[in-house]
Amino acid sequence: MSAMTPPSWPCSAACSASPRGPDLSWPPPDYRDHFEQLSGEALHDCPACHHGRMQVVDTLRPGTSPSEDSS
C-alpha cells in the first residue's frame, strides 16, 4: 500500500495569505446605517413625514417597560 501525499500548493497559498481578522474600524458602524445599506430604507428618517430626522428621546433598560403617561 502506498501513501499518497497531498499537493503542497494549497498549504503554501494559505500560509502566504495575509491574516484576516474582524473589522475593527472606529467608530463602529451604526446599525441604522447598515440596515439602510441592506434594505434601502432609512431608520433615521421620520416614518410619518419622511423628511425629519428621528432623535433619541429616552432609553429603556433591558427588562423594563415604558412608563405610562397619566396626563
ZAMARGU-4260 file (C-alpha; in steps of 0.2 Angstrom, whole numbers, plus 5000, padded with zeros to 4 digits):
<rodrens>
0) 5000/5000/5000 | 5007/5017/4995 | 5004/5033/5005 | 4998/5047/4994 | 5005/5064/4998
5) 4993/5079/4996 | 4999/5093/4984 | 5009/5107/4993 | 5001/5121/4984 | 4985/5124/4995
10) 4996/5125/5010 | 5009/5137/5003 | 4995/5148/4996 | 4986/5148/5013 | 5002/5151/5023
15) 5007/5166/5012 | 4990/5174/5013 | 4988/5189/5025 | 4978/5185/5040 | 4961/5192/5040
20) 4953/5197/5057 | 4937/5206/5062 | 4935/5223/5055 | 4940/5235/5070 | 4936/5251/5062
25) 4932/5265/5074 | 4920/5271/5077 | 4910/5255/5075 | 4896/5257/5061 | 4879/5262/5067
30) 4866/5248/5064 | 4854/5260/5056 | 4867/5264/5043 | 4870/5246/5040 | 4851/5242/5039
35) 4849/5256/5026 | 4863/5249/5015 | 4855/5232/5016 | 4837/5237/5013 | 4837/5254/5006
40) 4826/5261/5020 | 4832/5274/5032 | 4829/5271/5050 | 4835/5289/5053 | 4820/5297/5043
45) 4803/5300/5051 | 4791/5287/5047 | 4777/5299/5046 | 4783/5313/5035 | 4799/5305/5028
50) 4808/5322/5029 | 4813/5324/5048 | 4826/5315/5057 | 4822/5303/5071 | 4831/5308/5088
55) 4833/5298/5104 | 4822/5305/5117 | 4823/5291/5130 | 4832/5274/5133 | 4824/5259/5141
60) 4834/5247/5152 | 4833/5229/5147 | 4818/5221/5156 | 4809/5237/5159 | 4793/5244/5150
65) 4789/5262/5146 | 4781/5272/5159 | 4763/5276/5155 | 4758/5294/5153 | 4745/5299/5166
70) 4740/5315/5158
</rodrens>
